[in-house]
Amino acid sequence: MPAQNPEKAILIIGDGIGDRPISSLKGKTPLEAAKKPTLDTLAAKGATGLLHVLSPGIPPGSDTGHLSLFGYDARDCYTGRGPFEALGAGLDLEPTDIAFRGNFATVRLTKDENFEVIDRRAGRNLPEGAELAKLINGIKVPRFPKVKVIIGHTVEHRCVLVLRGKGLSSAVSDTDPHGHGDSVLASTPMDESPEAKKTADLVNTVTREFHRLLKDSPINAKRKKAGLPEANIVLLRGAGVLPVIPSLKDIYGISTACVAGGALYKGVARSVGMEVLDVPGATASYDTDVEAKAKATAKALKTHDYVFLHFKPTDSASHDKDPMKKIAMVEKFDHLVKTLIGLIDMDHTHIAITGDHTTASTNGKHTGDPVPLLLVGPTIRSDDVSEFSERACAEGGLGHILGMAVMPMLMSALDRSPMFGA
């Protein structure tokens, strides 16, 4: 008699998939308004509920949200978003490195020598991102000759900055004002240490030097001629140091892999020991190749116990305040799930489908509203819900649970969870 296939698990995240009722959709959310036959069919076969990713009413960041969904308490291990972005970009961080998340942005210099933000994403689509990063990578700062400046492009308008040297601190504020029409902020020390003061001074110096090099570059001259927003500065946020986190293999004894397009998600996955797979066509943009991502996930499942699959465009549509685009991206997400389940052995696979936070299409922001959760697999006890949406899943048998419970629930379904007590 052939040996039974080992049980496997997949965590599928529709980034920012939750939303709020929208008047133009007759009070429905984009998830409710979308045609999603695969997700609804799986909901009818599985168990559903509402997930408070961090805790009720607390809007999660994508970084802390994913840490929670991987089973970690972000309060114990979160050091800032920058290190995850850097790890996801393929950079190997040293313990004393200070890493930032960055945006190439469009600014104009005002009469009082401030930078007014015209577009904090430089149009979002930035095919020249890698060239721009190369132009400013490794710049020398005369006042800080022993500090190495490392910058790398990730996707679209996004980049990462790493400051490497002695006597630096992550206790510095952002330069990104998070709004158009606002001035670029001066980074300030967040404690009284000389290290924080030095780092804030360095950040402000580097920011002005980036602008000097970028504003007159041939790349931006071409963009300006083409009527595109110039990427003439880098806005920084999320300073942090390399976190020390036990791996999922150490905790559960499982082999894990990640299929994602965005650097942040790859970085969080890498920080907990996942093998981050390079999948051509898998981006964090609307054009992400869902067929390639599904095939890569199915292939990874043959050699790993657990695979994390991430889909970003649902979140991007919300940030763009475009509910109709979000409906289209929910339907693309449904196609991703349909393709995947057609490639795997559902008799030996347990799947969790959820979001890392709600992103409201009305204001483009993360909110503290819970997200729908679906568990489906051979050992999952089904409930009476037959739709994957915020309102429908509120009636599900899983009830209201916290994000940190998702990983233990999947591991329990695989009989990988140790018993607590005698």
C-alpha positions in Angstrom: 0.0 0.0 0.0 1.6 3.4 -1.0 2.5 5.8 1.8 0.0 8.5 2.5 1.0 12.0 1.3 2.2 14.3 4.0 -0.3 17.0 5.0 0.5 20.4 3.7 -0.6 24.0 4.4 -1.0 27.2 2.4 -1.6 30.7 3.8 -3.1 32.9 1.0 -3.2 36.6 1.8 -5.3 39.0 -0.3 -3.6 42.2 0.9 -6.0 44.8 2.2 -8.9 42.7 0.9 -11.4 43.9 3.6 -13.2 47.1 3.0 -16.1 49.2 4.3 -19.6 49.6 2.7 -19.6 52.0 -0.2 -22.6 54.0 -1.2 -21.9 53.7 -5.0 -22.0 50.0 -4.6 -25.4 50.2 -2.8 -23.9 49.7 0.6 -21.8 46.6 -0.4 -18.1 46.3 0.0 -15.9 45.5 -3.1 -15.5 42.0 -1.8 -19.3 41.6 -1.6 -19.8 43.2 -5.1 -17.2 41.1 -6.9 -17.9 37.8 -8.7 -15.7 35.3 -6.8 -17.1 31.8 -7.4 -14.0 29.9 -6.3 -13.8 31.8 -2.9 -17.5 31.3 -2.3 -17.3 27.6 -3.2 -14.4 27.1 -0.7 -16.3 29.1 1.9 -19.2 26.6 1.5 -16.8 23.7 2.1 -14.9 25.2 5.0 -15.1 27.2 8.2 -15.2 31.0 8.3 -15.0 33.9 10.8 -13.7 37.4 11.3 -10.0 38.0 12.0 -8.8 40.9 14.1 -5.2 40.8 12.8 -3.7 42.6 15.8 -6.6 43.3 18.1 -10.0 44.9 17.7 -9.9 48.4 16.4 -6.1 48.6 15.9 -5.2 49.3 12.2 -2.3 46.9 11.3 0.6 47.8 9.2 1.4 45.3 6.5 4.6 44.4 8.4 3.0 43.9 11.8 0.0 42.3 10.2 2.1 39.6 8.5 4.1 38.9 11.6 0.9 38.3 13.5 -0.4 36.0 10.7 2.8 34.0 10.9 2.1 33.5 14.6 4.4 36.2 16.2 3.5 38.9 18.7 4.8 42.1 16.9 5.2 43.8 20.3 8.0 41.4 21.0 9.9 41.4 17.7 9.0 44.5 15.6 11.9 46.9 15.1 10.5 48.9 12.2 9.5 48.4 8.6 12.8 49.3 7.0 14.7 46.1 7.8 11.9 43.9 6.3 12.0 46.0 3.1 15.8 45.6 2.9 15.7 41.8 3.5 13.0 41.5 0.9 15.2 43.5 -1.6 17.9 40.8 -1.1 20.2 42.8 1.1 22.0 41.1 3.9 21.8 43.3 7.0 24.4 43.6 9.7 23.2 44.0 13.3 24.2 47.7 13.5 22.7 48.7 10.1 19.8 51.2 10.1 17.3 50.4 7.4 14.6 52.6 6.0 11.7 52.1 3.6 11.7 54.8 0.9 9.6 56.2 -2.0 11.0 58.0 -5.0 8.8 61.1 -5.0 8.2 64.3 -6.9 8.9 67.6 -5.1 9.4 71.2 -5.9 11.8 73.6 -4.1 10.0 76.5 -2.4 11.2 80.0 -1.9 12.0 79.2 1.7 14.2 76.3 0.6 11.7 73.6 1.6 10.7 70.6 -0.5 6.9 70.6 -1.3 5.6 67.2 -2.1 3.8 67.1 -5.5 3.5 63.3 -5.7 4.8 61.1 -3.0 4.9 58.1 -5.4 6.3 59.8 -8.5 3.4 58.5 -10.5 3.6 55.0 -8.8 4.8 53.3 -12.1 8.5 53.9 -12.2 10.3 51.6 -14.7 13.5 53.6 -14.2 13.6 52.9 -10.5 16.6 50.6 -10.6 18.5 53.2 -12.7 17.7 55.9 -10.3 18.8 53.8 -7.3 22.1 53.0 -9.1 22.6 56.7 -9.6 22.5 57.5 -5.8 23.8 54.2 -4.4 27.0 54.4 -2.5 27.2 58.2 -2.4 29.9 59.7 -0.2 28.9 62.1 2.6 31.9 64.2 3.5 30.6 65.0 7.0 30.2 61.3 7.7 33.1 59.6 5.9 32.8 56.3 7.7 29.2 55.7 6.9 28.2 53.6 3.9 25.0 54.6 2.1 23.3 51.7 0.4 20.1 52.2 -1.6 18.2 49.7 -3.7 15.1 49.7 -5.8 12.3 47.2 -5.0 9.2 47.7 -7.1 7.3 50.6 -8.7 8.3 53.8 -6.8 9.6 51.9 -3.8 13.2 51.6 -2.6 15.2 50.9 0.6 18.0 52.8 2.2 20.6 51.2 4.5 23.0 53.3 6.6 26.0 51.2 7.7 28.5 52.5 10.2 29.3 52.9 13.9 27.4 55.1 16.3 24.0 55.1 14.5 20.5 54.7 15.9 17.1 53.8 14.5 15.4 56.3 17.0 14.8 58.9 14.3 11.6 60.3 12.7 10.4 59.9 9.2 11.0 62.5 6.4 7.8 61.3 4.5 4.9 63.6 5.3 2.4 61.1 3.9 0.5 63.7 2.0 0.6 65.8 -1.1 1.2 69.6 -0.7 3.1 69.1 2.5 6.7 69.8 3.0 9.3 67.0 3.3 9.9 66.6 7.0 13.2 67.1 8.7 14.3 63.9 10.5 14.6 64.5 14.2 16.1 62.4 17.0 13.5 60.5 19.1 15.7 60.3 22.2 18.5 62.2 23.7 21.4 60.0 22.5 24.2 61.3 20.4 23.7 58.4 18.1 20.1 59.5 17.3 21.2 63.1 16.8 24.0 61.9 14.4 21.6 59.7 12.4 18.9 62.3 12.0 21.6 64.8 10.8 22.9 62.1 8.4 19.4 61.4 7.1 18.7 65.1 6.4 22.0 65.5 4.7 21.5 62.4 2.5 18.0 63.5 1.6 19.3 66.8 0.2 22.1 65.1 -1.6 19.7 62.6 -3.2 17.7 65.6 -4.5 20.7 67.3 -5.9 21.8 64.2 -7.9 18.3 63.2 -9.0 16.8 66.5 -10.1 19.1 67.1 -13.0 19.6 63.5 -14.1 19.1 62.5 -17.7 16.4 60.0 -16.5 14.3 62.8 -15.0 14.9 65.0 -18.0 13.4 62.3 -20.2 10.4 61.8 -17.8 9.8 65.5 -17.7 9.8 65.7 -21.5 7.4 62.8 -21.6 5.0 64.6 -19.2 5.7 62.2 -16.4 6.4 63.2 -12.8 10.0 63.5 -11.9 11.4 61.2 -9.3 13.6 63.8 -7.7 13.8 62.9 -4.0 13.6 59.9 -1.7 11.1 60.1 1.2 12.1 57.9 4.1 10.2 56.1 6.9 10.2 53.1 9.1 13.7 53.2 10.5 14.7 50.0 12.2 17.4 47.4 12.9 17.6 43.7 12.0 15.1 41.9 14.2 16.0 38.7 16.1 13.1 36.3 15.5 12.9 32.5 16.0 12.2 30.7 12.7 9.1 28.8 11.9 11.3 25.7 11.5 12.6 26.2 15.1 9.1 26.5 16.4 7.1 23.9 14.4 9.8 21.8 12.7 8.4 22.7 9.2 10.0 23.7 5.9 8.5 26.9 4.6 8.5 29.0 1.4 7.2 32.3 0.2 5.7 33.4 -3.2 5.3 37.2 -3.2 6.1 40.2 -5.4 6.6 43.0 -2.9 9.9 43.4 -1.0 8.1 43.9 2.4 6.4 40.6 2.2 9.5 38.8 1.1 11.4 40.5 3.9 9.0 39.5 6.7 9.0 35.9 5.3 12.7 35.8 5.1 13.0 37.1 8.7 11.1 34.1 10.0 13.1 31.6 7.9 11.1 31.1 4.8 12.7 30.3 1.5 11.8 33.3 -0.7 11.2 32.0 -4.3 12.0 34.1 -7.3 9.0 33.9 -9.6 9.2 35.8 -12.9 6.1 37.9 -13.4 5.2 37.9 -9.8 5.0 41.5 -8.9 3.3 43.7 -6.4 1.5 45.6 -9.2 -1.8 45.2 -10.9 -0.2 43.3 -13.7 1.1 40.5 -11.4 1.1 37.1 -13.2 -1.3 35.0 -11.1 -0.8 31.9 -13.3 3.0 32.0 -12.5 2.3 32.5 -8.8 -0.1 29.6 -8.6 2.3 27.3 -10.4 5.2 28.3 -8.2 3.1 27.7 -5.1 2.0 24.3 -6.2 5.6 23.4 -7.1 6.9 24.7 -3.7 4.3 22.6 -1.9 5.9 19.4 -3.2 9.1 20.2 -1.3 7.9 22.3 1.6 5.3 21.8 4.4 3.9 25.3 4.3 3.8 28.0 1.6 2.8 31.6 2.0 1.2 33.1 -1.1 0.7 36.9 -1.2 -1.4 39.0 -3.6 -1.0 42.8 -3.4 -3.3 44.5 -6.0 -6.4 44.4 -3.8 -4.6 46.7 -1.4 -3.2 49.0 -4.1 -6.7 49.6 -5.5 -7.9 50.7 -2.1 -5.0 53.0 -1.6 -5.8 54.5 -5.0 -9.4 55.0 -3.7 -10.8 53.0 -6.6 -13.5 50.5 -5.5 -14.2 49.4 -9.1 -10.5 48.5 -9.6 -10.7 46.7 -6.3 -13.6 44.6 -7.5 -11.6 43.7 -10.6 -8.6 42.8 -8.4 -10.8 40.6 -6.1 -11.9 38.8 -9.2 -8.2 38.4 -10.2 -7.5 37.0 -6.7 -10.3 34.5 -7.2 -8.7 33.4 -10.4 -5.4 32.9 -8.6 -7.1 30.7 -6.0 -9.0 28.8 -8.7 -5.7 28.1 -10.6 -3.9 27.0 -7.5 -6.5 24.5 -6.2 -6.5 23.0 -9.7 -2.8 22.2 -9.3 -2.7 20.7 -5.8 -4.0 17.7 -3.9 -6.9 19.1 -1.8 -7.3 15.8 0.0 -4.0 16.5 1.8 -3.8 20.3 1.9 -5.2 22.8 4.4 -5.6 26.4 3.2 -6.2 29.6 5.1 -7.4 32.6 3.1 -7.6 36.0 4.7 -6.2 39.6 4.6 -3.5 41.3 6.6 -5.8 44.3 7.2 -8.8 46.2 5.9 -8.0 49.0 3.5 -10.9 51.4 3.0 -11.5 52.4 -0.6 -13.2 55.5 0.7 -10.1 57.1 2.3 -7.3 54.9 1.1 -6.2 54.0 4.6 -5.7 50.9 6.7 -8.5 50.6 9.3 -9.1 48.6 12.5 -12.0 46.7 11.0 -11.7 42.9 11.0 -11.0 40.9 7.8 -12.8 37.7 6.6 -11.1 34.4 7.3 -11.6 31.1 5.6 -10.1 27.7 6.6 -10.6 24.8 4.3 -9.1 21.3 4.2 -9.7 17.6 5.0 -9.9 18.0 8.8 -11.7 21.4 8.9 -15.3 21.2 10.3 -17.5 23.3 7.9 -20.1 25.8 8.9 -23.2 27.1 7.1 -21.6 30.1 5.4 -21.4 29.9 1.6 -19.9 33.3 0.8 -16.4 34.8 1.4 -17.1 38.4 2.5 -17.0 40.6 5.5 -20.7 40.3 6.4 -21.1 36.6 5.5 -18.0 35.5 7.5 -19.3 37.3 10.5 -21.8 34.4 10.8 -19.1 31.7 10.6 -18.3 29.0 13.0 -14.8 30.3 13.8 -16.3 33.5 15.3 -13.9 36.4 16.1 -10.3 35.4 16.5 -6.9 37.2 16.6 -4.3 37.0 13.8 -1.8 35.2 15.9 -4.2 32.2 16.0 -4.1 31.5 12.3 -0.7 29.7 12.3 -1.5 27.5 15.3 -4.8 26.6 13.7 -3.1 25.5 10.5 -0.4 23.6 12.4 -3.1 21.9 14.5 -4.8 20.8 11.2 -1.5 19.3 10.2 -1.1 17.7 13.7 2.1 19.8 14.1 1.0 21.6 17.3 2.5 20.4 20.6 0.1 19.8 23.4 0.0 22.3 26.3 -0.1 20.4 29.6 0.1 16.7 30.5 
